[in-house]
Amino acid sequence: MGFAEKIRNCIQGRSKARAAANGWYWGDCCPRCEANLTLQKGFDESLPYWICQGRHQMLINPHLEQGSDIVWICDGCGGYLNLQEGFSEGCGTWKCTECGFENEIDAKMIFASEDEAQAALGNPYQGLSAGDVQRVLSYVSMGDVDGSGNVIRVRNCETGETKIKKLLKIYDRSIYEYLLQHPIPGMPRVEELYESRNCLIVIEEYVEGSTLESFLAQGPISGGRAIGIAKEICRIPDALHSQETPIIHRDVKPANIILRPDGSVCLLDMNVAKWYDPEETDDTRHLGTRDYAAPEQVGFGLSGSTTGSDIYALGILLNVMLTGEMPKKRRAEGPVWDIIERCIRLNAQERFTAGELAQALEELTENSVC
């Protein structure tokens, strides 16, 4: 985003006159609200730009030649793009040299103040066509689902059907587009997609039931039921991994598993999912949930994320269902531990496939040693 502040004129024109009378200069007080800049944490007179904490206005250092009155800020890390070698306002897009985020350099993203910019960034519909906004707003909110404000239960005004609307900041659009055309059994069906400047808006099937997390809040569950649930879950990543280009879920955990009233299982949330790339030696972005994320997901494995990353999470999940604890605190007892141990090995290639894990759990059930 960019801030088109007329601070340079303000400082170099009106400010100079006041400076002559009052001894006022950059490093002393803000020309907008006269807040003392030197008392603001992190401020330094050598900085090229500063957002005054008084009125949240962008200031440009009058003693440094910036070449532009527009301050371009990386939407990924907040760094100043203007200061990066080779940056140009006419480049269209710019990959931040600090964090790698690809920024859109567009005049529509220039704001007169920090407050105006934050208001625009908080609008999930910015950049959508009028028709798309009308379609999205045909879904009326019935309440927040997870407390974040980004997963909302909604009702379609035309049909009366209940759906889920998600406002995603982290996503791979190509995966959601694929799932729109190729639904996976055991996952909510993706029904509509809209991409604004700020997020991906997903309208998907609403799944009745309770999360596995809510069941586990009451304590561990019986061996037979835990293994039955694990077998049901296995078929979902098995389907994901069996696509022409395998899809890795990367966030299998109790909060993302719904136990339906009919006893079936549903796996939610493809927010951090990615396509499997056998040539990848490390993930571009390390994403996942602590304790359930495989070592390779957080940069400590022998490769980038693989289909084995989901098996790692399934192994952790099975141990938690049986003991209420992570394996490092308490291991499941009996033959099931041998299965869990293979799921969570450091080397992803030594883990089960989803189909092999389901078969191992079935054999365990048949032998009645769970």
Secondary structure, DSSP 8 states (H G I E B T S, - for coil): -EEE-THHHHHHTHHHHHHHHH---TTTB-TTT--BGGGSTT--TT-SEEE-TTT--EEE-TTS--S-SEEEB-TTT--BGGGSTT--TTSSEEE-TTT--EEE--GGGEESSHHHHHHHHT-TTTT--HHHHHHHTTEEEEEESSSSSSEEEEEETTT--EEEEEEESS--HHHHHHHHHS--TTS--EEEEEE-SS-EEEEEE---SEEHHHHHTT----HHHHHHHHHHHHHHHHHHHTSSS-EE----SGGGEEE-TTS-EEE---TT-EE--TT-SS-SS--S-TTTS-GGGGT-SSSS--HHHHHHHHHHHHHHHHHSS-TTT----STHHHHHHHHT-SSGGGS--HHHHHHHHHHHHHTT--
